[in-house]
Each structure stands twice: as C-alpha cells, then as structure tokens.
Amino acid sequence: MNEREAIGLLQELATRKILVEICLTSNDEILGVRGEQHPLPVYMRYRVPVALATDDQGVARSDMTHEYPARRRNLRPWVIPT
C-alpha cells in the first residue's frame, strides 16, 4: 500500500461499505502487481468489500472466466489474513 494514511483509508472504505474492484490480470500485465505484492489480502483483512473484475476485454484480453483461476495462481487461498 503506497497511500498516505492507508490504514485510515481502509477503515473508511470498510465502514462506508465502498466496493473496490480488483482486476487481477490487468494489475499483473499492466502494473506488474501480483502475488504477495497485490493489495487484495490487505483489503480483505480490513473487511473492505471487493469484487473480482476485468478491464476492457479488447485491451486486457481477459474475461471473468480467467480471473478466478488468476486469483488461485497468484494469491493465497480465500482466507482472510489476520
């Protein structure tokens, strides 16, 4: 997390129930963010609502059918980190 006051931001997102869309394939291919570098486990730890999503299929060449396997390949099991 590179945000200033990241903990406060995470708490506010959770309290206000603001959903964060996670585009694993584009995060990996465009930003190079994957595995332990990805913030998804942090969002989950702070109970921020998240949804797997895709970017424009014409650009990212990805669809939802590929996002769930990408989640399994790149991140630990669906356990909320403590």
C-alpha positions in Angstrom: 0.0 0.0 0.0 1.5 3.2 -1.2 -1.2 5.6 0.1 -0.6 8.0 2.9 -2.7 7.2 5.9 -3.5 3.8 4.3 -5.0 2.3 7.4 -7.5 5.1 7.8 -8.5 4.9 4.2 -9.0 1.1 4.5 -11.1 1.6 7.6 -13.2 4.3 5.9 -13.8 2.0 2.8 -14.9 -0.8 5.1 -17.1 1.4 7.3 -18.8 3.1 4.3 -19.0 -0.2 2.5 -17.3 1.1 -0.6 -16.6 -1.7 -3.0 -13.2 -2.0 -4.6 -13.0 -3.7 -8.0 -9.9 -5.9 -8.4 -8.7 -6.6 -11.9 -6.0 -9.2 -11.3 -5.0 -9.8 -14.9 -4.6 -6.2 -15.8 -2.9 -5.5 -12.4 -0.4 -8.2 -13.3 0.1 -7.4 -17.0 -0.1 -3.6 -16.9 1.2 -2.7 -13.5 3.3 -5.8 -12.7 1.5 -6.2 -9.4 0.9 -9.9 -8.4 1.3 -12.4 -5.7 2.4 -11.0 -2.3 2.6 -7.5 -3.8 -1.1 -7.4 -4.6 -3.2 -5.4 -2.0 -6.2 -7.8 -2.2 -5.3 -9.6 1.1 -5.0 -6.3 2.8 -8.4 -5.2 1.6 -9.8 -8.5 2.9 -8.0 -8.1 6.2 -9.7 -4.8 6.8 -13.1 -6.1 5.6 -13.2 -3.8 2.5 -15.8 -5.1 0.1 -14.1 -6.4 -3.0 -15.2 -7.8 -6.4 -13.1 -9.5 -9.0 -13.5 -7.7 -12.3 -11.9 -7.3 -15.7 -10.8 -4.3 -17.7 -11.9 -3.8 -21.3 -11.7 -7.2 -22.9 -10.4 -5.7 -26.1 -7.4 -4.3 -24.2 -6.7 -6.8 -21.5 -7.8 -9.9 -23.4 -9.3 -11.2 -20.2 -12.8 -12.1 -19.0 -14.3 -13.3 -15.8 -13.7 -16.9 -16.7 -9.9 -16.2 -16.4 -10.0 -14.0 -13.3 -10.8 -16.8 -10.8 -8.0 -19.1 -12.0 -5.7 -16.0 -11.9 -6.7 -15.5 -8.3 -5.8 -19.1 -7.4 -2.5 -18.9 -9.3 -1.3 -15.6 -7.9 -2.7 -15.3 -4.3 -3.0 -17.5 -1.3 -6.3 -19.3 -0.6 -9.5 -17.5 0.1 -8.7 -17.0 3.7 -9.0 -13.6 5.3 -5.5 -12.8 6.6 -5.3 -11.9 10.3 
